[in-house]
Amino acid sequence: MNSTMTMEVRAAPARFIDEAGIAATLAATGDADPVRVREILARARALKGLEADDVAVLMNVTHPALMAELFETARWVKETIYGNRLVLFAPLYISNLCGNECTYCAFRVGNTELTRRALTQEEIAREARALIDQGHKRLLVVAGEAYPAEGFDYVLRSIETIYQTRGARGEIRRVNVNVAPLSVADFRRLKAVGIGTYQIFQETYHRQTYARVHRCGPKRDYDWRITAPDRAMEAGIDDLGVGILFGLYHWKFEMLALLQHIRHLERTFGVGPHTISVPRMEPAVGSPLAAQPPQPVSDADFQKLVAILRLAVPYTGIIMSTRENAETRRATFALGVSQISAGSRCDPGGYTGGDGRQLEQFQLGDHRALDEVVRDLASLGYTPSFCTACYRLGRTGADFMDLAKPGLIKLHCAPNALSTCMEYLLDHASPPTRREGEAFVVRELASMEPAVREIALKLVTAVREGKRDALV
């Protein structure tokens, strides 16, 4: 295991998660008063976000009419900021080696039912090429929290390998990373290889639960993990992804704790996370807890929490993974989700003939190929976007927010999304998907505001004429 992980897994207690304050807020919030709920929803349309008291009220909404108003407000906020685009990506698991005993995860060190594997650089290149040939432009590198003999350098070399890999029609333009917490020095090394977003899940913000489900290994240190985003920011990585594994503790507590974490980052660094992931626990080989979550979240509550997150942090991307089935994913698109994985495998080597269940981290709910997902999105009226422009043109962190908050980002995002959609349709789509997608592009161009349409039409025309990576 990497020496940084073994020697530096220590941190001062994080004081910004106030469990007593969360308990008091939840206890003081009764049934959702319709007048109060509607006042909060009206305020949410100002796109300034919501505070803990507001979120607590919305979490108690159960009346069908109020739920419909909540969902409609979330839809309006999502479309106002992000339009109808959904960014697509795929995870690339390079290793399932791990030094932690996380009771909900198949990668846990004591799991003898799992076959262990760390991909070689040649195998990583083959996996990347397979994803490029599917049409992907954006990957999330995932590794268990232990590495081969070369230590953390293995992750850095893997990222470099992916960027250097070329397919028959394209390349990976953005590599996001989900790996163990690092020191500031190692975060600087990670930034130097050109990553997009650094993603880390706290899993649960409830300390007692965290200690119970993380029995040994570096991940047992709650404070070292929760302060990883701070160290990443200090190292200059300003695109951060955070997340909760819903099902470990009660979702209402987790939501308010997540909001406290976000506000801490905003106060300290002037910008919060770039994305929030909202996975629910799924069965995993050799991990009985994953099959029976201690605090399961119903489909109705899951949709509600997605909608509330969109109102609470309107400019933060919400990621929906293939843990959820196709129906659940579709239901959340209009409630605030802005990024989705597609055609995913969660086992090392899975895209080029992996061993599947004996290597995977958890069971997937949506097994559709990328082509089918793209066709589905177009038929539903969503732009399948493969855009990576903001990261590559320096529109990250506070610079991104400076464009997003006044609504200027749509002059970039909508045209870029449509041009990358057209790239996919021309280079990778099956005939049925291309027909559906081409019809969607025509409808989408016709619906755009004149200034945005002019830019988008120019980019789409350039792609049709053979240009690739056309962006603004």
C-alpha positions as semicolon CSV with decimal commas, in nm:
position;residue;x (nm);y (nm);z (nm)
1;M;0,000;0,000;0,000
2;N;0,113;0,355;-0,076
3;S;0,320;0,513;0,205
4;T;0,115;0,832;0,192
5;M;-0,193;0,632;0,280
6;T;-0,031;0,452;0,572
7;M;0,167;0,739;0,723
8;E;-0,066;1,036;0,674
9;V;-0,405;0,893;0,761
10;R;-0,468;1,132;1,042
11;A;-0,650;1,462;1,069
12;A;-0,778;1,699;1,332
13;P;-1,147;1,645;1,413
14;A;-1,372;1,811;1,155
15;R;-1,601;2,054;1,338
16;F;-1,824;2,158;1,050
17;I;-2,064;1,862;1,077
18;D;-2,290;1,951;1,370
19;E;-2,484;1,634;1,452
20;A;-2,661;1,794;1,748
21;G;-2,769;2,085;1,530
22;I;-2,903;1,848;1,265
23;A;-3,099;1,653;1,527
24;A;-3,246;1,977;1,664
25;T;-3,349;2,096;1,317
26;L;-3,518;1,765;1,238
27;A;-3,693;1,756;1,576
28;A;-3,822;2,112;1,537
29;T;-3,968;2,050;1,191
30;G;-4,321;1,917;1,197
31;D;-4,559;1,838;0,917
32;A;-4,500;2,037;0,601
33;D;-4,728;2,341;0,615
34;P;-4,850;2,415;0,260
35;V;-4,804;2,790;0,298
36;R;-4,446;2,747;0,417
37;V;-4,370;2,492;0,148
38;R;-4,496;2,720;-0,128
39;E;-4,300;3,013;0,013
40;I;-3,982;2,802;0,004
41;L;-4,052;2,684;-0,350
42;A;-4,109;3,042;-0,465
43;R;-3,779;3,145;-0,308
44;A;-3,601;2,852;-0,474
45;R;-3,686;3,002;-0,812
46;A;-3,448;3,287;-0,735
47;L;-3,169;3,029;-0,786
48;K;-2,989;3,128;-0,464
49;G;-3,017;2,788;-0,297
50;L;-3,181;2,689;0,030
51;E;-3,069;2,657;0,391
52;A;-3,112;2,375;0,639
53;D;-3,450;2,487;0,779
54;D;-3,595;2,505;0,429
55;V;-3,458;2,164;0,335
56;A;-3,597;2,012;0,655
57;V;-3,946;2,139;0,568
58;L;-3,931;2,005;0,212
59;M;-3,813;1,665;0,332
60;N;-4,142;1,632;0,523
61;V;-4,360;1,693;0,219
62;T;-4,587;1,393;0,155
63;H;-4,911;1,538;0,013
64;P;-4,936;1,451;-0,358
65;A;-5,023;1,805;-0,464
66;L;-4,726;1,954;-0,277
67;M;-4,498;1,680;-0,409
68;A;-4,606;1,772;-0,761
69;E;-4,524;2,138;-0,694
70;L;-4,185;2,042;-0,550
71;F;-4,106;1,830;-0,856
72;E;-4,223;2,101;-1,094
73;T;-4,001;2,359;-0,922
74;A;-3,701;2,125;-0,941
75;R;-3,771;2,070;-1,311
76;W;-3,787;2,447;-1,370
77;V;-3,462;2,511;-1,184
78;K;-3,283;2,229;-1,364
79;E;-3,396;2,342;-1,708
80;T;-3,326;2,709;-1,631
81;I;-2,963;2,635;-1,541
82;Y;-2,874;2,323;-1,737
83;G;-3,135;2,315;-2,010
84;N;-3,233;1,969;-2,129
85;R;-2,881;1,828;-2,161
86;L;-2,748;1,523;-1,976
87;V;-2,373;1,464;-1,970
88;L;-2,267;1,102;-2,028
89;F;-1,964;0,921;-1,886
90;A;-1,844;0,574;-1,789
91;P;-1,644;0,446;-1,492
92;L;-1,319;0,265;-1,564
93;Y;-1,217;0,037;-1,277
94;I;-0,842;-0,017;-1,287
95;S;-0,814;-0,225;-0,968
96;N;-1,020;-0,387;-0,695
97;L;-0,731;-0,417;-0,449
98;C;-0,826;-0,263;-0,116
99;G;-0,694;-0,230;0,239
100;N;-1,025;-0,136;0,403
101;E;-1,297;-0,341;0,568
102;C;-1,612;-0,158;0,454
103;T;-1,901;-0,389;0,531
104;Y;-2,116;-0,269;0,238
105;C;-1,855;-0,315;-0,037
106;A;-1,738;-0,621;-0,229
107;F;-1,385;-0,479;-0,244
108;R;-1,341;-0,506;0,137
109;V;-1,009;-0,663;0,232
110;G;-1,164;-0,960;0,414
111;N;-1,387;-1,067;0,124
112;T;-1,258;-1,406;0,011
113;E;-1,538;-1,443;-0,245
114;L;-1,387;-1,171;-0,467
115;T;-1,118;-1,231;-0,728
116;R;-0,852;-0,960;-0,699
117;R;-0,711;-0,786;-1,003
118;A;-0,509;-0,475;-1,087
119;L;-0,496;-0,399;-1,458
120;T;-0,163;-0,353;-1,632
121;Q;-0,108;-0,037;-1,833
122;E;-0,163;-0,236;-2,152
123;E;-0,495;-0,364;-2,017
124;I;-0,596;-0,011;-1,913
125;A;-0,524;0,110;-2,266
126;R;-0,745;-0,169;-2,407
127;E;-1,027;-0,076;-2,167
128;A;-0,996;0,292;-2,261
129;R;-0,996;0,205;-2,631
130;A;-1,308;-0,005;-2,589
131;L;-1,486;0,290;-2,427
132;I;-1,361;0,531;-2,693
133;D;-1,493;0,298;-2,962
134;Q;-1,833;0,301;-2,788
135;G;-1,830;0,681;-2,817
136;H;-1,732;0,792;-2,469
137;K;-1,526;1,108;-2,421
138;R;-1,530;1,131;-2,040
139;L;-1,420;0,860;-1,792
140;L;-1,416;0,822;-1,417
141;V;-1,112;0,624;-1,303
142;V;-1,195;0,412;-0,998
143;A;-0,961;0,206;-0,783
144;G;-0,988;0,027;-0,453
145;E;-0,798;0,191;-0,168
146;A;-0,477;-0,004;-0,212
147;Y;-0,240;-0,016;-0,507
148;P;0,018;-0,248;-0,665
149;A;0,383;-0,226;-0,556
150;E;0,443;0,108;-0,727
151;G;0,191;0,274;-0,495
152;F;0,005;0,592;-0,594
153;D;0,225;0,625;-0,902
154;Y;0,012;0,342;-1,044
155;V;-0,290;0,576;-1,053
156;L;-0,090;0,859;-1,211
157;R;0,052;0,629;-1,479
158;S;-0,297;0,493;-1,548
159;I;-0,435;0,843;-1,610
160;E;-0,148;0,921;-1,844
161;T;-0,211;0,594;-2,030
162;I;-0,578;0,681;-2,082
163;Y;-0,498;1,027;-2,218
164;Q;-0,240;0,879;-2,456
165;T;-0,477;0,612;-2,590
166;R;-0,641;0,669;-2,928
167;G;-0,932;0,482;-3,079
168;A;-1,044;0,451;-3,438
169;R;-1,260;0,762;-3,399
170;G;-1,151;0,974;-3,109
171;E;-0,998;0,984;-2,766
172;I;-1,085;1,041;-2,402
173;R;-1,091;1,416;-2,341
174;R;-1,152;1,424;-1,967
175;V;-1,046;1,184;-1,692
176;N;-1,217;1,225;-1,356
177;V;-1,084;1,029;-1,061
178;N;-1,232;0,848;-0,760
179;V;-0,944;0,727;-0,541
180;A;-0,846;0,725;-0,173
181;P;-0,790;1,053;0,016
182;L;-0,448;1,204;-0,045
183;S;-0,205;1,445;0,113
184;V;-0,183;1,796;-0,035
185;A;0,146;1,697;-0,203
186;D;-0,014;1,397;-0,376
187;F;-0,318;1,601;-0,473
188;R;-0,077;1,838;-0,650
189;R;0,067;1,541;-0,838
190;L;-0,285;1,434;-0,932
191;K;-0,363;1,781;-1,064
192;A;-0,040;1,783;-1,264
193;V;-0,149;1,487;-1,479
194;G;-0,452;1,684;-1,594
195;I;-0,751;1,533;-1,417
196;G;-1,095;1,685;-1,442
197;T;-1,290;1,628;-1,120
198;Y;-1,163;1,460;-0,805
199;Q;-1,450;1,264;-0,659
200;I;-1,479;1,120;-0,309
201;F;-1,778;0,991;-0,112
202;Q;-1,802;1,033;0,262
203;E;-2,047;0,740;0,242
204;T;-2,219;0,849;0,566
205;Y;-2,176;1,168;0,769
206;H;-2,299;1,001;1,088
207;R;-1,986;0,931;1,294
208;Q;-2,118;0,634;1,490
209;T;-2,248;0,465;1,176
210;Y;-1,927;0,548;0,991
211;A;-1,721;0,374;1,260
212;R;-1,950;0,071;1,258
213;V;-1,933;0,009;0,882
214;H;-1,561;0,089;0,839
215;R;-1,401;-0,167;1,064
216;C;-1,034;-0,132;0,974
217;G;-0,797;0,021;0,723
218;P;-0,716;0,383;0,635
219;K;-1,079;0,459;0,551
220;R;-1,175;0,412;0,917
221;D;-1,043;0,766;0,984
222;Y;-1,359;0,978;0,940
223;D;-1,175;1,309;0,968
224;W;-0,901;1,224;0,718
225;R;-1,170;1,136;0,466
226;I;-1,405;1,428;0,522
227;T;-1,119;1,680;0,491
228;A;-0,993;1,534;0,162
229;P;-1,184;1,799;-0,040
230;D;-1,011;2,071;0,164
231;R;-0,669;1,929;0,081
232;A;-0,765;1,893;-0,284
233;M;-0,871;2,259;-0,294
234;E;-0,546;2,361;-0,125
235;A;-0,362;2,173;-0,399
236;G;-0,546;2,365;-0,671
237;I;-0,810;2,108;-0,768
238;D;-1,124;2,322;-0,777
239;D;-1,359;2,071;-0,943
240;L;-1,466;1,836;-0,664
241;G;-1,730;1,567;-0,648
242;V;-1,883;1,455;-0,318
243;G;-2,145;1,196;-0,238
244;I;-2,341;0,985;0,007
245;L;-2,412;0,613;-0,004
246;F;-2,780;0,628;0,082
247;G;-2,897;0,342;0,300
248;L;-2,629;0,345;0,569
249;Y;-2,805;0,602;0,788
250;H;-3,129;0,798;0,767
251;W;-3,145;1,001;0,447
252;K;-3,280;1,315;0,616
253;F;-2,976;1,336;0,844
254;E;-2,743;1,275;0,551
255;M;-2,903;1,552;0,347
256;L;-2,857;1,815;0,618
257;A;-2,501;1,698;0,688
258;L;-2,419;1,715;0,318
259;L;-2,549;2,071;0,314
260;Q;-2,324;2,156;0,611
261;H;-2,026;2,011;0,423
262;I;-2,109;2,214;0,113
263;R;-2,144;2,537;0,312
264;H;-1,808;2,468;0,480
265;L;-1,638;2,444;0,140
266;E;-1,812;2,758;0,019
267;R;-1,706;2,955;0,328
268;T;-1,349;2,827;0,316
269;F;-1,274;2,829;-0,055
270;G;-1,547;3,043;-0,211
271;V;-1,690;2,752;-0,412
272;G;-1,863;2,428;-0,327
273;P;-1,851;2,090;-0,501
274;H;-1,885;2,066;-0,877
275;T;-2,095;1,750;-0,850
276;I;-2,292;1,547;-0,597
277;S;-2,349;1,173;-0,642
278;V;-2,653;1,007;-0,490
279;P;-2,606;0,628;-0,507
280;R;-2,824;0,391;-0,308
281;M;-2,680;0,070;-0,166
282;E;-2,697;-0,229;-0,399
283;P;-2,614;-0,597;-0,338
284;A;-2,243;-0,683;-0,355
285;V;-2,063;-1,017;-0,359
286;G;-1,956;-1,120;-0,010
287;S;-2,117;-0,819;0,160
288;P;-2,447;-0,912;0,332
289;L;-2,504;-0,557;0,457
290;A;-2,530;-0,429;0,101
291;A;-2,823;-0,660;0,031
292;Q;-3,011;-0,536;0,339
293;P;-2,939;-0,165;0,391
294;P;-2,976;-0,053;0,755
295;Q;-3,177;0,255;0,649
296;P;-3,324;0,185;0,302
297;V;-3,450;0,478;0,096
298;S;-3,778;0,424;-0,088
299;D;-3,820;0,519;-0,454
300;A;-4,053;0,804;-0,352
301;D;-3,807;0,946;-0,100
302;F;-3,521;0,899;-0,347
303;Q;-3,695;1,111;-0,608
304;K;-3,779;1,368;-0,342
305;L;-3,420;1,401;-0,220
306;V;-3,295;1,452;-0,577
307;A;-3,547;1,731;-0,628
308;I;-3,456;1,896;-0,297
309;L;-3,085;1,884;-0,378
310;R;-3,152;2,064;-0,705
311;L;-3,322;2,346;-0,515
312;A;-3,070;2,358;-0,229
313;V;-2,758;2,375;-0,450
314;P;-2,891;2,482;-0,790
315;Y;-2,557;2,520;-0,970
316;T;-2,408;2,188;-0,860
317;G;-2,425;1,890;-1,094
318;I;-2,614;1,584;-0,972
319;I;-2,488;1,243;-1,089
320;M;-2,710;0,938;-1,130
321;S;-2,521;0,612;-1,179
322;T;-2,621;0,278;-1,330
323;R;-2,679;0,140;-0,980
324;E;-3,039;0,246;-1,045
325;N;-3,258;0,079;-1,305
326;A;-3,363;0,254;-1,624
327;E;-3,708;0,350;-1,494
328;T;-3,574;0,512;-1,179
329;R;-3,308;0,699;-1,375
330;R;-3,566;0,834;-1,620
331;A;-3,782;0,958;-1,333
332;T;-3,495;1,165;-1,190
333;F;-3,387;1,336;-1,514
334;A;-3,652;1,606;-1,480
335;L;-3,591;1,647;-1,106
336;G;-3,236;1,775;-1,122
337;V;-2,996;1,511;-1,251
338;S;-2,741;1,654;-1,494
339;Q;-2,487;1,371;-1,541
340;I;-2,537;0,997;-1,590
341;S;-2,313;0,699;-1,647
342;A;-2,404;0,467;-1,935
343;G;-2,289;0,128;-2,056
344;S;-2,107;0,087;-1,725
345;R;-1,907;-0,199;-1,579
346;C;-1,782;-0,191;-1,220
347;D;-1,518;-0,465;-1,249
348;P;-1,156;-0,428;-1,365
349;G;-1,135;-0,540;-1,727
350;G;-1,512;-0,542;-1,765
351;Y;-1,522;-0,367;-2,103
352;T;-1,287;-0,616;-2,271
353;G;-1,413;-0,942;-2,127
354;G;-1,386;-0,918;-1,747
355;D;-1,505;-1,193;-1,515
356;G;-1,806;-0,987;-1,405
357;R;-1,961;-1,081;-1,073
358;Q;-1,641;-1,220;-0,919
359;L;-1,466;-0,887;-0,976
360;E;-1,738;-0,621;-0,946
361;Q;-1,790;-0,374;-0,662
362;F;-2,172;-0,397;-0,662
363;Q;-2,459;-0,507;-0,881
364;L;-2,579;-0,272;-1,153
365;G;-2,942;-0,184;-1,216
366;D;-2,918;-0,044;-1,569
367;H;-2,738;-0,281;-1,807
368;R;-2,819;-0,099;-2,132
369;A;-2,545;-0,018;-2,382
370;L;-2,446;0,344;-2,441
371;D;-2,616;0,341;-2,782
372;E;-2,950;0,244;-2,631
373;V;-2,921;0,509;-2,359
374;V;-2,844;0,779;-2,618
375;R;-3,147;0,677;-2,824
376;D;-3,365;0,677;-2,514
377;L;-3,250;1,025;-2,411
378;A;-3,314;1,170;-2,757
379;S;-3,661;1,016;-2,769
380;L;-3,738;1,172;-2,430
381;G;-3,622;1,517;-2,544
382;Y;-3,285;1,529;-2,364
383;T;-2,957;1,620;-2,532
384;P;-2,703;1,337;-2,489
385;S;-2,391;1,544;-2,419
386;F;-2,030;1,430;-2,437
387;C;-1,895;1,780;-2,377
388;T;-1,568;1,835;-2,189
389;A;-1,512;2,197;-2,290
390;C;-1,533;2,377;-1,956
391;Y;-1,255;2,176;-1,796
392;R;-1,028;2,206;-2,097
393;L;-1,090;2,579;-2,146
394;G;-1,041;2,668;-1,780
395;R;-1,406;2,717;-1,687
396;T;-1,381;2,542;-1,350
397;G;-1,445;2,627;-0,987
398;A;-1,528;2,993;-0,929
399;D;-1,478;3,077;-1,299
400;F;-1,755;2,832;-1,390
401;M;-1,987;2,980;-1,127
402;D;-1,922;3,332;-1,257
403;L;-2,071;3,221;-1,589
404;A;-2,339;2,992;-1,449
405;K;-2,504;3,226;-1,200
406;P;-2,592;3,505;-1,446
407;G;-2,705;3,245;-1,701
408;L;-2,419;3,299;-1,946
409;I;-2,301;2,938;-1,941
410;K;-2,588;2,834;-2,170
411;L;-2,416;3,017;-2,456
412;H;-2,144;2,753;-2,422
413;C;-2,314;2,443;-2,285
414;A;-2,611;2,406;-2,518
415;P;-2,409;2,443;-2,843
416;N;-2,127;2,221;-2,714
417;A;-2,373;1,955;-2,599
418;L;-2,543;1,947;-2,938
419;S;-2,217;1,934;-3,135
420;T;-2,082;1,645;-2,925
421;C;-2,416;1,469;-2,966
422;M;-2,377;1,504;-3,341
423;E;-2,023;1,363;-3,318
424;Y;-2,163;1,055;-3,150
425;L;-2,443;1,015;-3,403
426;L;-2,206;1,034;-3,700
427;D;-1,919;0,828;-3,559
428;H;-2,074;0,566;-3,329
429;A;-2,453;0,542;-3,337
430;S;-2,648;0,247;-3,471
431;P;-2,890;0,332;-3,757
432;P;-3,198;0,350;-3,527
433;T;-3,014;0,574;-3,280
434;R;-2,882;0,798;-3,556
435;R;-3,233;0,843;-3,699
436;E;-3,377;0,926;-3,358
437;G;-3,086;1,155;-3,277
438;E;-3,088;1,342;-3,607
439;A;-3,458;1,416;-3,567
440;F;-3,391;1,538;-3,213
441;V;-3,110;1,771;-3,328
442;V;-3,345;1,933;-3,581
443;R;-3,611;1,986;-3,314
444;E;-3,357;2,115;-3,064
445;L;-3,209;2,371;-3,302
446;A;-3,557;2,499;-3,383
447;S;-3,638;2,546;-3,014
448;M;-3,326;2,743;-2,922
449;E;-3,309;3,115;-2,861
450;P;-3,170;3,289;-3,173
451;A;-2,830;3,375;-3,022
452;V;-2,775;3,022;-2,893
453;R;-2,910;2,866;-3,216
454;E;-2,661;3,061;-3,426
455;I;-2,367;2,927;-3,226
456;A;-2,505;2,573;-3,210
457;L;-2,582;2,557;-3,583
458;K;-2,230;2,669;-3,665
459;L;-2,079;2,393;-3,449
460;V;-2,315;2,121;-3,570
461;T;-2,246;2,217;-3,933
462;A;-1,872;2,200;-3,868
463;V;-1,911;1,848;-3,723
464;R;-2,119;1,738;-4,022
465;E;-1,839;1,866;-4,248
466;G;-1,580;1,652;-4,069
467;K;-1,451;1,868;-3,785
468;R;-1,426;1,705;-3,444
469;D;-1,404;1,859;-3,099
470;A;-1,582;2,174;-3,217
471;L;-1,652;2,381;-2,907
472;V;-1,696;2,728;-2,765
